[in-house]
């Protein structure tokens, strides 16, 4: 499976490093693998700030406040089209940074979590439809995040061994 991820940085408040892009690329690919999605696909990931995501949240969800992440699944897929265009993820790095501090974990963990959450929406999951759907989606998020954290730990251990 070939996964193409397009990045757009539409904010200037938080630097977007190559490491962050690599981490979020890995989060998307891990989520797709976990879900058994083995078709070539494309996802776009836009980094934005609270002001811009507030406008989008009001426009598309009629919610008049900033949010952390929005998902825009592609709903006009042509049958058999390869690669499958899954849709767009819009992530407020400003909100992610504030939430990471509030929840007491890293910015990287928060952005990974939000990316996985949004990816699951692109794949058709919706936690707002029922308690059962919420439980299923959040369970998947938790398992995917555990896989990402294990991968990150392995990479960290390998780097430490290389520097010794």
GIWO-V951526 format. One record per backbone hydrogen bond with DSSP energy under -0.5 kcal/mol. NH is the residue of the N-H (numbers start at 0). CO is the residue of the C=O. If there is no record, write none. Layout:
((NH | CO) (NH | CO))
//
This chain:
((2 | 0) (3 | 1) (3 | 40) (4 | 2) (5 | 3) (5 | 42) (7 | 44) (9 | 7) (9 | 46) (16 | 14) (20 | 16) (21 | 17) (22 | 18) (23 | 19) (24 | 20) (25 | 21) (26 | 22) (27 | 23) (28 | 24) (29 | 25) (30 | 26) (31 | 27) (32 | 28) (33 | 29) (34 | 30) (35 | 32) (36 | 31) (37 | 35) (40 | 1) (41 | 83) (42 | 3) (43 | 86) (44 | 5) (45 | 88) (46 | 7) (47 | 90) (52 | 48) (53 | 49) (54 | 50) (55 | 51) (56 | 52) (57 | 53) (58 | 54) (59 | 55) (60 | 56) (61 | 57) (62 | 56) (63 | 61) (64 | 62) (69 | 89) (71 | 87) (73 | 85) (74 | 72) (80 | 77) (83 | 39) (85 | 41) (85 | 83) (86 | 41) (87 | 71) (88 | 43) (89 | 69) (90 | 45) (90 | 88) (91 | 67) (92 | 47) (92 | 90) (93 | 47) (95 | 91) (96 | 92) (97 | 93) (98 | 94) (99 | 95) (100 | 96) (101 | 97) (102 | 98) (103 | 99) (104 | 99) (109 | 105) (110 | 106) (111 | 107) (112 | 108) (113 | 109) (114 | 110) (115 | 111) (116 | 112) (117 | 113) (118 | 114) (119 | 115) (120 | 116) (121 | 117) (122 | 118) (123 | 120) (124 | 119) (128 | 125) (133 | 129) (134 | 130) (135 | 131) (136 | 132) (137 | 133) (138 | 134) (139 | 135) (140 | 136) (141 | 137) (142 | 138) (143 | 139) (144 | 140) (145 | 141) (146 | 142) (147 | 143) (148 | 144) (149 | 145) (150 | 146) (151 | 147) (152 | 148) (153 | 149) (154 | 150) (155 | 151) (156 | 152) (157 | 153) (158 | 154) (159 | 155) (160 | 156) (161 | 157) (162 | 158) (163 | 159) (163 | 160))
//
